[in-house]
Amino acid sequence: MHTKKKNVVITLLLILSVIASGCAGANSQPKAGAVEKGADGKYTNLTVRLGVQGSGGLFGKAREERWFEEEFGKLGVKVEWAEFQSGPPMTEAMASNRLDFAGLGNMPIIAAQAADIPFKVISQSLHGHKNVAIIVPPGSTAQTLSDLKGKKVAVTKGSNAFNFLYRGLADQGLKVSDIEIIQLQPDEAQPAFESGGVDAWATWDPYITLNTLTGKGNVLADGEQLGVLSPSFNIVRKDFADQYPDLVTLYVTVLNKTLAWEKENEAEAIQRYADERGIPQEVIQGTFDRSRSINIPVTDDIIAEQQKTADFQFEQKTIRKKIQVKDVFDNQYIEAATQ
């Protein structure tokens, strides 16, 4: 018995030793450097993460010239880029603190607010009149939205086109159940549309212009025709904005510089964007005519339109609670950047 008790004691001591060493090891792990701001205004241990939809385009020039890296670098801040296909994955990344800035459509930010993802809308990036539409193949018999009854319609769930489709159907007295919705990301929807796998596609530019100017599709209805706005916005993670308001203003300032380059060098920009996508320059010119990028304060009228969309989506049960959209809009950064 004595020997057994001795063995038990030794075993317990070994277990306690392992636990203690494990705890000591955990406590001895070097901690990540805390973000600090020096007397010179420079930060240490800070990286800002910028989200973009796809590669190239407006941000392609900025990334090539390293405009954001240069300006943020003056304050000791590093820049990382992340590419997404649509808005919903961007807000998901923001919810998990993996993204600080993003540009996306109206519906994703409504869904994000309803899901209690903390962010701020810092500027408007598209007017929203013609940048979203429902397109059909050239040989389609559909002449109006009512003609889509019983047909397959591709759309990216949670996108601004998703909202546009639902509101458009409601305006025509149709139920969502009257059509067959096929939820696809753009890279899946394009081949499905071309092959006849779907009868229509609710989407946004450049896909609208790309298909219409190349003869692959016709616009059945857009926001201007239906009176349904689909504005886009720039947003920032709320904690980031609260901690680093000067960097939010800086982001908007550099974005203004990028837009100024595009405006002052439109021919070069069109050539560049066309080469990136391997498409005719006329297609890019068409996207400029349909939905040119902007960076402006959000007006009360746009906020009111956004509230209409939020209320409609709540009625459709596509968001889980009623929200006040004005709570997430904050023009202070764009106003500071334009002074």
N, C-alpha and C positions, 0 to 999 in steps of 0.2 A: 504494500500500500504506500509505503514511504517513497519507493522508487517511482510509482505511478504518479503520486502527488508532485514529486520533483519534476517529472517530465511535463506534467500539466502546467506547472509554474513556468518552466522554461519556454514552453510553447506560447503561453500567454505573453511572456516578456518579448518574444520574437515578434508576435503579432503587433503588440503595442509599439515596438521599435520600428516596424515597417510603416505603421500608421503615422507615427511621429515623423519619420523621415519623409513620408509622402507629403505631410502637411508642411514640413519645413521646406521641401522642394517647391511646393506651390507658392509659398510665401516668398521664396527667394527668387522667383522668376522676375526678370526685369520688367518693369511696367512701361507701357507705351508712353512716349514723351507727351507731356501735357502741352496744349496749345497756349502759347504766350504771345503777348504783343509788347514789343520793346518801346523804349522812349522815341526811337526813330520811326515808329509807326509800322514796323515790319513784324510779321508773324513768324513763329517757328512751329514746326510739326503740324502744318495745316495743308490739306489737299482739298481742292474743290472739284466736284465731279459733275460734269456737264453732259446732259443727255440730248441726243439728236435722233431724228427719225431717218434712218438710212445714212449712207455715206455721200460725200460730195455735196453739191448744191451750195446754198448760201454759206453754210458752215464749213464746207470743203475749202473754200478760199481762206477763211479765217484760220483753219487748222494748218493749211499749207504755209501761210505767212506767220503763224504762231502769234497772232494778235492777242489772244486771250492769255497764252503763256507769258508773253512779254509784259503785259500790263499787270497781271496778277503776280508775276515774278518780281516786279518792283517792290512788292509788299511781302516778299518771301513766301508766297503761296504757290504751291504746285497745282497743275491742272491735269485731270484725267478725263478722257472721253468715253462715252458708252453709247452704242448704237442700238436702236429699237425699230421695230416695224410699225408700231402704232402706239397710241397714247396709254391704254390700260396697263401694259407692262411697265411703263415709266412710273406711273403712280404707285404700282406695287413695289418697285425698287425704292421709291422715295419713302414708302411706309416702313421699309426695313433698313432705313438709313444708309442705303447704298447709292443714293443719287441726291444731288443738291438742287440742280436746275433742270428744267425741261420746257419744251414748247409743244403744245398739244391742243386738241380740239375741245369744244364746249362740253360734250357729253362725258368724256373721261374725268373732267374735274368735278362734274356734278356727282358722278358715281363715287369719286374719291372722297368728296365732302360727306356724302351720305354714309360712307364707310368709316368716318371719323379719322381719315388720314390727315394729319396736320400739315397744311401748306398755305401759301399766300399767292394770289394772282397779282403779278407785278406790272403787267402791260398787256395790250392787245396786239396780236401779231398778224391777224387776217380780218378783213371786214366781215366776211361770211355770207356775201350775197350769192356768189356763183361757184364757190370752191368745193361744194358738195352736190352730188347729183345722182340720179338713177339712170344708168345707161343700158341700152339693149342692142343686140346685134343688128346689122343693117337689114337683114331679112325678117326681122321680128314683125309680128302682126299687132303687137301692142302699140297703141297710139296714145293712150292715157294710163294713169295709174290704175284705173278700174279694170283695165285689160290684163292686169297682172294676176287677177284672181285665178287660183289653181296652179300658178306657175312657180318655178323655183327661183328664188332671189338670193344671191350671195351678199353677205355683209359681214363686217368685222364686229363682233359683239363688243358693246361698250364704247364704240367709236362715235365720232360726230355723225357719220353716215348712218349708224344704227339709230340714233335719235331722229335724223332726217327722214328715214324710211318709216319709222313708227308714226311720226307726226303727219307725214304725207298721206299715209294710209287712212289715218283718222279723219283728215280733212276731206277725204273722198268717201267717207262712210264705210270704209272697209275695216275688218278686224284682222289682227295679225294671223289668226287661224285661217283666213281666206287665202293666204299664200303659204308656200313652203319655204321657210327661211333656212338657208344653208350658211352656217357660220364658218367663215374662212378668213385667214390673213391674206393681205394683198398678193403675196407670192404664190398662194394657192388659188386665189380667186381669178387671177389673170388667165392661167391655162384653162381653168374650168369655164370661163367666159368664152374664150376663143374656140374651145372644142365643142361648145354647146351643152356642157355639163350643167350649166345653169341658164335660165332664160333672161335674167337681168342681174345687174350688179349695182348695189348702192355703195358709192365710193367717193373719193376726194381727189383733188389734183395732186400730182401730175397725171394720175391714172385716167381722169376724165379726158383731158386734152390728148394724152398719148393715144387713147383708143379712137377718139373722134377724128383727129387729124390724120390718122393712119388708115382710116376707113374700116376699123374693126368694130366701131360702135357708134350709136347716136344717143344724144341726150333725150331721155323721155321726160324728165322734169328736173329742174334745179331750184335752188333756194329763192332766186329772184322770181321765178314763175309761180312758186307756191306761197311766197311770202313767209318762208321759214328761214331765219338767219342761222348760220353755223359758224360763228366767229371762233377764232383760235386765240390762245393766250400763252404767255410765258409765266411759269410758276416757279416758286422756290420752296424748299423745305422750311417749315415754320421755325424750327429750332435754329437752323442756320441763319435765317433772317434776323431772329431775335438776338443772336450772339454776334453776328457780323454784318450789321446794316450797311456799313461802308462798302463791303464786298458785293452786296446785292446791287447797290448803285453803280459800282464799277462794272458789274456784268452787263447791266443795261447800257452803260456808256460804250462799252466795247461792241455791243450788238448794234448800237447806232452807227459806229464807225464801219462795221461790216455792211450795213444797209446803204451807207453813203457811198461805199466803193461800188456796190452793185448799181446804184442809180447813176453815178458819174461815169461808169464804164459798162453801160448796158450791152453794147455790142460784144465786148470781151466776155461778159458774164454769160450771155446767151450761147456764144461759141463754146465756152467752157462747160456749161451744163449739158449741152448737146453732145459733146465729146464724151463726157462722163457716162452718159446713158446710151451712147451709140444710136442716137435718134436725130432726125432732121432739126435744124435750128427753128423751123416754123412751129414745131411742137412746143419748144421752150417759149417762143414768143406768145404762143397761145395760152400757156400757163400764166405768163405775165399779164396778159389781157384779162384773164379770168380771175386770178387771185394773186395779186402782187403782195409781197411781204411788207408789213409795216411794224412800227414799234411806238405805240401811242398810249396815253392814259385811257382807261376804260370809262366811258360815259355812263350817266344814269340810265340812258335809253338801252344801252347794251346790257346793263345789269338787270333791267326790267325784262328784257327778252330772255336773258338767262334764267330768270325766275320762272317765266312761262314754261321753259323747257323742263326745269326741275319739278314744277307742279305736275306737268303732263306725265313725266316719267314715274312720279310717285303714284299717280292714278293708274298707270299701267302696271304697277308693282315691279318695275325694273330696278327701282332703288328702294331700300328698306325703310326709309323714314322721310318725313317732310323736312326740308331744310330752308334756311334763309341764305341765299347765295351771297348777299351783300357782306356777310361776315368774313368772307375770304378775300375780298378785293382790297388792295392797298396801293394807291397811286403814288405814295411818297417817293418811291425810288425812281420811277420814270420822271417825275417832276423835278427831282434833284438832278437827274442826269441831263435834263434839257435846259437847265438854268445856265 
